[in-house]
Amino acid sequence: MKPDARFGLTTLTCVVIASMIGSGVFTTSGFSIAALGSAERVLVAWCIGGVVAICGAIAYGELARRLPVSGGEYLYLSRQLHPFAGFLAGWISLTAGFSGAIAMAAITFEAYAVPESIRPAWFVPNSVAVASILLFGFGHAFLVKLFAAIQNAVVGIKLVALTTFLIAAATQISSRQWYWAPLEDNLPPAWSMATFTAMAGSVMWISLSYAGFNAAVYIASEVKNPEVTVPRSLWLGTILVTVLYISLNAVFVSAVPASELAGKPEIAAIAAKAVGGNSMELLIRCAIGLGTLSSVAGMIMTGPRVFSRMADDGVFPAMFRTGPNSISRTVLLQTVIAASLVMVSNLSELLGYLSTTLALSSAVAVFTLLLPAKRSAAESDRPMSTAVRLCAITYVASTIVIAGLMAKNEPADLKATGITLLLGGILWLFSRGRFLPENKG
């Protein structure tokens, strides 16, 4: 049974924006400026990351146009490669992708909403994080349209806060000093191997801030005119976020001397205080909190649709198959897993592993565009344009390089990815055919 087409371009674009804007944009540049040595090079890294994300959005738009139904990487890999490849992608989404990302966003939201400096003695750690997951989990399970509207409003408030900050900075362009001097006078030349290595490492981390550009594909079955609306929401949301990221970081890295920013995670708060005092710093902290809260909401909304698609194909329990109650059941499943992960200690250590694993999964999904098409009756037969093909090649190549660098710097992440895939393979052998309709009961 096909779900109701209840989402339009506005909601889908807000889902993309909500999934992309978390805490990364407000923290990453402090480490990038320490590695690259100058504000200009940091902005170049953000531009490169934006180009890669836009290429990915265009490529995923083509995937959604070909097969405009929910399921994401699970669906694309199942149909274009092999059901086993799709199952692994779905397993990654269930255990790491959405669940881990939701948990981390919720923990970050609690850190900004209730900082340690104001926490009362009776405060229970992680309680706000769990509450935020439960709130949007039950909301998206039982009050879908209402909480989609609430999510849109949160995204709107967040964008207004960030725009206010940019306007305040723009009014001071000629009246205050902006700092573009490098950390050191003897920076390596722009085209040296040292600069290239540092740039690649910075783009590696910056790319995490652009993750989520593909969020709309996970709810394609519930979209009006998905062949057009989903691709349009992907590139529109990604371009808006890219422009916002570059604008914000132009202020972040130049509001104070580079020496005051290098290696510090609170770069946004430092810049905001320099631009507008304590009130502007408070505004940015509120924007960061809203950013992480909307990420929780966005991923709880999109992730569970993957599990319904897996259930439809007989590789996930039948109770989650597409139907009147499937969305609420899968949302509640996602909510329970994510809330449980919040309680796991040292969850932040999993970030590199999550990023590497998900990057490889998305790269393989886009790679299927470059293979001979295996079309079904539900897929569009319009040929792929040369521009889209170039975007797909760019995204795949860039993502593989980024994931390779992450694995080289943190080999433990690669081992964890291997363990995840091994466990997924064992579960595939167990679940294959077990949940098909004829085996029910």
TORKOL-208055 format. One record per residue (C-alpha): residue number from 1; x, y, z. Coordinates in steps of 0.02 Angstrom, whole numbers, plus 50000, padded with zeros to 5 digits. Example, Ala and Ser with C-alpha at 12.3 -4.5 7.8 and 13.67 -1.06 7.14 Angstrom:
! residues 2
1,50615,49775,50390
2,50684,49947,50357
***
This chain:
! residues 441
1,50000,50000,50000
2,50073,50166,49947
3,50077,50300,50084
4,49983,50462,50059
5,50073,50596,49959
6,50076,50723,50101
7,50242,50815,50079
8,50282,50954,49956
9,50436,51050,49901
10,50441,51163,50054
11,50439,51020,50179
12,50567,50920,50081
13,50685,51068,50064
14,50670,51099,50251
15,50709,50915,50282
16,50868,50932,50181
17,50918,51092,50271
18,50876,51019,50441
19,50977,50862,50406
20,51129,50962,50347
21,51142,51103,50474
22,51200,51028,50637
23,51345,51080,50747
24,51486,51050,50621
25,51476,51217,50533
26,51497,51306,50700
27,51651,51210,50757
28,51752,51139,50611
29,51842,51296,50552
30,51938,51316,50713
31,52030,51154,50677
32,52042,51192,50491
33,52127,51359,50519
34,52254,51273,50633
35,52292,51149,50494
36,52288,51266,50344
37,52360,51422,50426
38,52250,51554,50342
39,52069,51608,50332
40,52071,51610,50141
41,52122,51428,50131
42,51986,51380,50255
43,51856,51461,50142
44,51928,51368,49992
45,51904,51205,50089
46,51722,51251,50125
47,51695,51290,49940
48,51768,51122,49889
49,51656,51034,50014
50,51506,51128,49946
51,51544,51080,49766
52,51559,50896,49815
53,51394,50905,49909
54,51304,50989,49764
55,51370,50855,49646
56,51306,50724,49767
57,51136,50809,49777
58,51121,50812,49587
59,51172,50629,49576
60,51049,50577,49710
61,50916,50677,49619
62,50946,50567,49467
63,50930,50412,49577
64,50765,50478,49644
65,50704,50520,49470
66,50741,50344,49410
67,50657,50262,49559
68,50545,50389,49651
69,50501,50284,49804
70,50565,50279,49983
71,50714,50173,50032
72,50873,50271,49999
73,51035,50175,49978
74,50949,50011,50024
75,50831,50027,49877
76,50959,50087,49750
77,51088,49954,49792
78,50959,49815,49800
79,50892,49856,49629
80,51053,49903,49539
81,51183,49788,49619
82,51116,49645,49723
83,50991,49624,49867
84,51138,49582,49981
85,51220,49750,49945
86,51055,49836,49983
87,51034,49740,50144
88,51206,49796,50204
89,51160,49976,50166
90,50998,49957,50263
91,51090,49874,50407
92,51212,50020,50411
93,51066,50143,50417
94,50983,50049,50560
95,51136,50024,50670
96,51246,50173,50629
97,51183,50298,50503
98,51023,50367,50571
99,51026,50296,50747
100,51203,50352,50786
101,51181,50521,50702
102,51017,50554,50795
103,51099,50509,50960
104,51248,50624,50930
105,51137,50769,50876
106,51030,50748,51031
107,51182,50744,51146
108,51248,50902,51064
109,51078,50986,51084
110,51081,50948,51271
111,51256,51020,51286
112,51196,51187,51216
113,51022,51188,51293
114,51083,51146,51469
115,51269,51188,51480
116,51363,51120,51630
117,51384,51295,51702
118,51196,51309,51738
119,51150,51128,51771
120,51068,51102,51943
121,51130,50964,52057
122,50976,50857,52024
123,50997,50861,51835
124,51008,50687,51757
125,51138,50679,51617
126,51068,50637,51444
127,50889,50668,51502
128,50862,50815,51384
129,50942,50718,51241
130,50827,50570,51268
131,50676,50684,51290
132,50709,50771,51124
133,50718,50603,51034
134,50558,50542,51117
135,50467,50705,51079
136,50501,50701,50892
137,50490,50512,50886
138,50313,50506,50952
139,50269,50662,50854
140,50327,50593,50686
141,50246,50426,50729
142,50071,50489,50770
143,50059,50673,50720
144,50154,50672,50556
145,50087,50830,50474
146,50090,50932,50635
147,50270,50886,50675
148,50323,50913,50495
149,50254,51090,50514
150,50343,51111,50682
151,50504,51051,50603
152,50483,51178,50462
153,50458,51314,50592
154,50615,51264,50687
155,50715,51269,50526
156,50642,51440,50487
157,50687,51510,50659
158,50863,51440,50643
159,50887,51521,50472
160,50819,51687,50537
161,50945,51683,50681
162,51090,51647,50565
163,51034,51778,50440
164,51023,51906,50581
165,51203,51867,50625
166,51259,51888,50445
167,51165,52054,50429
168,51247,52116,50589
169,51417,52069,50519
170,51378,52150,50351
171,51337,52317,50435
172,51513,52317,50508
173,51610,52279,50349
174,51683,52454,50339
175,51675,52503,50522
176,51778,52367,50605
177,51939,52275,50573
178,51932,52105,50491
179,52079,51988,50514
180,52144,51896,50361
181,52326,51882,50412
182,52392,51702,50416
183,52447,51615,50573
184,52628,51620,50516
185,52724,51724,50391
186,52806,51572,50311
187,52655,51470,50257
188,52691,51329,50134
189,52655,51378,49953
190,52475,51351,49897
191,52524,51210,49778
192,52646,51119,49891
193,52617,50940,49948
194,52604,50999,50129
195,52463,51118,50084
196,52375,50985,49979
197,52381,50861,50123
198,52317,50989,50247
199,52180,51043,50126
200,52125,50863,50098
201,52115,50834,50285
202,52012,50991,50311
203,51892,50948,50171
204,51876,50776,50250
205,51805,50850,50410
206,51708,50989,50324
207,51619,50859,50217
208,51535,50795,50376
209,51448,50963,50393
210,51374,50939,50219
211,51308,50764,50257
212,51119,50752,50245
213,51101,50828,50072
214,51015,50666,50016
215,50884,50666,50156
216,50732,50690,50044
217,50756,50524,49951
218,50708,50426,50106
219,50528,50488,50103
220,50502,50493,49913
221,50348,50379,49921
222,50256,50511,50023
223,50294,50657,49907
224,50184,50742,49780
225,50258,50719,49605
226,50419,50640,49674
227,50509,50628,49506
228,50519,50818,49503
229,50498,50871,49685
230,50632,50761,49764
231,50776,50808,49645
232,50728,50991,49656
233,50726,50989,49846
234,50897,50906,49851
235,50991,51033,49745
236,50891,51182,49811
237,50921,51138,49994
238,51105,51096,49964
239,51140,51257,49869
240,51056,51362,50004
241,51156,51276,50141
242,51318,51293,50042
243,51294,51481,50020
244,51250,51496,50205
245,51402,51393,50259
246,51525,51496,50156
247,51448,51661,50215
248,51451,51609,50397
249,51630,51548,50390
250,51688,51706,50302
251,51636,51795,50462
252,51693,51660,50583
253,51872,51653,50519
254,51899,51841,50502
255,51808,51917,50652
256,51961,51895,50765
257,52144,51854,50732
258,52181,51677,50675
259,52283,51644,50831
260,52124,51663,50937
261,52030,51534,50833
262,52158,51400,50792
263,52114,51232,50868
264,51959,51295,50960
265,51789,51212,50936
266,51687,51363,50993
267,51738,51470,50844
268,51559,51527,50808
269,51532,51590,50985
270,51700,51681,50983
271,51660,51767,50818
272,51482,51810,50871
273,51542,51894,51030
274,51669,51994,50931
275,51536,52051,50807
276,51389,52087,50922
277,51438,52060,51103
278,51355,51943,51227
279,51183,51958,51148
280,51248,51900,50979
281,51343,51758,51061
282,51181,51703,51144
283,51091,51711,50976
284,51221,51598,50894
285,51214,51475,51038
286,51025,51468,51015
287,51050,51439,50828
288,51169,51295,50865
289,51042,51219,50984
290,50903,51235,50855
291,51018,51165,50722
292,51050,51006,50819
293,50868,50992,50872
294,50808,51004,50692
295,50937,50872,50644
296,50859,50754,50771
297,50686,50789,50700
298,50740,50774,50519
299,50828,50607,50539
300,50688,50532,50643
301,50572,50581,50501
302,50676,50509,50358
303,50771,50358,50425
304,50627,50241,50470
305,50563,50236,50290
306,50713,50127,50246
307,50654,49991,50364
308,50479,49986,50287
309,50557,49960,50116
310,50665,49819,50185
311,50511,49738,50262
312,50420,49751,50095
313,50563,49652,50016
314,50556,49517,50149
315,50721,49554,50237
316,50647,49640,50390
317,50504,49586,50504
318,50333,49591,50420
319,50256,49705,50551
320,50354,49849,50476
321,50290,49827,50298
322,50214,49976,50209
323,50036,50003,50269
324,49927,50114,50379
325,50030,50079,50537
326,50203,50047,50464
327,50269,50224,50478
328,50225,50240,50662
329,50303,50070,50698
330,50466,50106,50608
331,50479,50280,50683
332,50457,50207,50857
333,50589,50075,50820
334,50711,50209,50764
335,50668,50313,50918
336,50703,50170,51039
337,50870,50128,50958
338,50929,50309,50954
339,50874,50344,51133
340,50965,50187,51190
341,51124,50242,51101
342,51120,50407,51194
343,51152,50310,51353
344,51309,50227,51281
345,51467,50306,51347
346,51602,50374,51231
347,51481,50380,51086
348,51581,50525,51013
349,51722,50403,50976
350,51609,50322,50846
351,51597,50478,50739
352,51742,50436,50625
353,51678,50259,50601
354,51502,50321,50563
355,51565,50449,50439
356,51678,50328,50347
357,51546,50192,50335
358,51407,50307,50277
359,51518,50397,50151
360,51563,50231,50070
361,51380,50178,50066
362,51326,50338,49979
363,51472,50329,49856
364,51423,50153,49805
365,51242,50208,49783
366,51294,50350,49667
367,51413,50232,49577
368,51263,50131,49518
369,51220,50277,49404
370,51377,50237,49306
371,51330,50055,49280
372,51219,49985,49141
373,51042,50022,49197
374,50930,49883,49264
375,50762,49966,49247
376,50595,49907,49310
377,50423,49965,49258
378,50426,50093,49401
379,50585,50177,49340
380,50605,50322,49220
381,50683,50277,49052
382,50746,50452,49013
383,50934,50445,48982
384,51052,50526,49106
385,51130,50690,49048
386,51317,50716,49031
387,51313,50848,49169
388,51233,50727,49292
389,51358,50592,49245
390,51503,50712,49279
391,51426,50756,49448
392,51412,50572,49491
393,51594,50539,49444
394,51651,50691,49544
395,51554,50639,49697
396,51611,50457,49694
397,51794,50501,49668
398,51794,50637,49801
399,51703,50530,49929
400,51822,50384,49906
401,51972,50499,49931
402,51893,50575,50088
403,51847,50406,50160
404,52021,50341,50120
405,52101,50484,50214
406,51988,50454,50363
407,52031,50270,50365
408,52218,50308,50349
409,52214,50431,50495
410,52104,50319,50603
411,52131,50136,50554
412,52018,50081,50696
413,51872,50156,50599
414,51907,50040,50453
415,51909,49890,50569
416,51743,49944,50645
417,51670,49961,50470
418,51728,49785,50429
419,51648,49716,50587
420,51484,49804,50544
421,51484,49728,50370
422,51526,49556,50440
423,51381,49564,50562
424,51269,49624,50421
425,51322,49475,50315
426,51279,49353,50456
427,51108,49433,50478
428,51079,49425,50290
429,51102,49237,50294
430,50980,49227,50438
431,50847,49345,50370
432,50852,49298,50185
433,50678,49236,50142
434,50630,49222,50326
435,50510,49369,50323
436,50430,49339,50153
437,50239,49333,50155
438,50232,49144,50128
439,50340,49120,50283
440,50234,49231,50394
441,50180,49147,50554
***
